[in-house]
Each structure stands twice: as structure tokens, then as C-alpha cells.
Amino acid sequence: MTRLGAPLLRLIATLLLLLVPSAAGAEVSAAPDITVDLSGVTVDDDEVAIDDLMGGIALESFGGLPPGVAVDAYHDLGSGEVLFSTDATATLGTVTAAPEDVVRFDGSSYSLEFDGSAEGVPAGANVDAVTRDGSGDLVLSFDTTLTLDSVTYSDEDLTRFDGATFSSILDASAEGFDPALDLDAVQHRAGDVYALSFDGNGNHAGVDFADEDVVSFDPSGPTTTLVFDASAAHTGWNAADLQALPEPGVLPGIFAAGVLLRLVRRRR
């Protein structure tokens, strides 16, 4: 096989970055289920690592959570506001949040965005994935099987809440995902396309993924694509489960370009 010279590799890498105009401003927001070291930055399970994919990592700590409470669902609303859920009941300012709730944090104060018990979510259920769809409705996944508005959802499914009623978005096992997996992170991308992460390793439509990876699923194909290989970005992810997802600007080509740039540096 012909070996490409460094000048040609640099040219290809540059072209890839040009083809992905959002690369420089893209971010991956990721919450680990354990304390991890991401290229020298320690991230606890009560924090979210905001990776700029260019070597910089910032931390979102939500103002500081009580000891023993971990973040297990997260969505960036923009303008300094985020949604998140915790794996245990926590007192946050004047708000008491249970695992079935979703909290809004504006950088200084907390409020309940979704009161699970008031909306019929049984005690003991945990919101372990949250995002918003294109219309602004909440999209949720839970860590257990439950029935909402006469529809039964497993822990690998997605439900939409429009402020009054629940409806199904994704029946993952019907789409061929292993029902033994728990969908524990989600990010809306476009239309009916969602980025997903699960609590274990799996394969869907010929695409292998680990619990720290992110796949994009388009039901119209259906098409499954690996969009973020976390352990390739930071080896510290190998031991952890990723519990939050890339922001909408992240595309497969961004990470591919980053890998190629590292290859160029090694060859120089």
C-alpha cells in the first residue's frame, strides 16, 4: 500500500475540517458514572465534562451537588441554562429534587422543569436521559419499565412529554436494539434522529458500540452511525459509562478530522 506523505496528510486533514465548519465550535458534554481522568482533568460523577475536541476540557458542577449525589442526565439549553437529573434525592437551594424529576439550573438558582411524581411517574423510577425535541418538548428515558398514559416503556425506550401527556418516540427493542441495554443518555439531532448512549456494549445494524460511545439512530433508514468513540478521544473513558451526549453540532467528520490531525503530528 502506498504511504501518504505528511504534506498530503495535512492537506486532507485541512479539507476535512473545512468540510465540517462547526468543528472549531463543537463540544461534547459528557457525564461519567465514576470518577475519571480525561487527559489530566479529573471529572467526578457529580460533574459534566465539556470537551471542545481540541484538547480543552471545562467542568459543569451545577453549583455543587450534595455528597453522594451523581448527575445521570443532562441537557444544555444554551444561554447559560441546563437541565439535569440526579440519581438520588437532593436539596438544591429551595428545591428538593428526586430521581424522577428534571431540574433547571440557570447558573445560580434551581427550579423543577419536570416534577415526575406530579406527572404520574412512580416513586423509585429515575430519569436517566433527557433532551428536548425540535418543538421544545421534553424527551425522557427512565431506568426501569413503567406505564405512562396507558403506554408501557422499557428502560431502553424514549418518551415525549408535551407538558400534559406522554407519547412514544422510540421503542428501541422494536428497532432491533438489545432489550438488555438501558438507554442512559440522549441528544436530539434533527427531525426524528437522536444520538443515543447505552449502559453496556452492543451492536446495532452492524455498528459496534461500548457504554462510553454514542451512536446516532435515524428510524427512516433505519440507519445507525457511531458518532463519538469516547475511549479513542480519552483513554480514561474505557472504565466509565458516558451519561450525557454530544451537542447538536457534533458530527462524525469532526472526530475523524481530529484523529487524522493526530496521525499527521506523529508522522512529522
Secondary structure, 3 states (H helix, E strand, C coil): CCCCCHHHHHHHHHHHHHHCCCHHHCCEEECECCCEEECCEEECCCCEEEECCCCCEEEECCCCCCCCCCEEEEEEEECCEEEEEECCCEEECCEEECCCCEEEECCCCEEEEECCHHHCCCCCCCEEEEEECCCCCEEEEECCCEEECCEEECCCCEEEECCCCEEEEECCCCCCCCCCCCEEEEEEEECCEEEEEECCCEEECCEEECCCCEEEEECCCCEEEEEECHHHHCHHHHHCCECCCECCCCCHHHHHHHHHHHHHHHHC
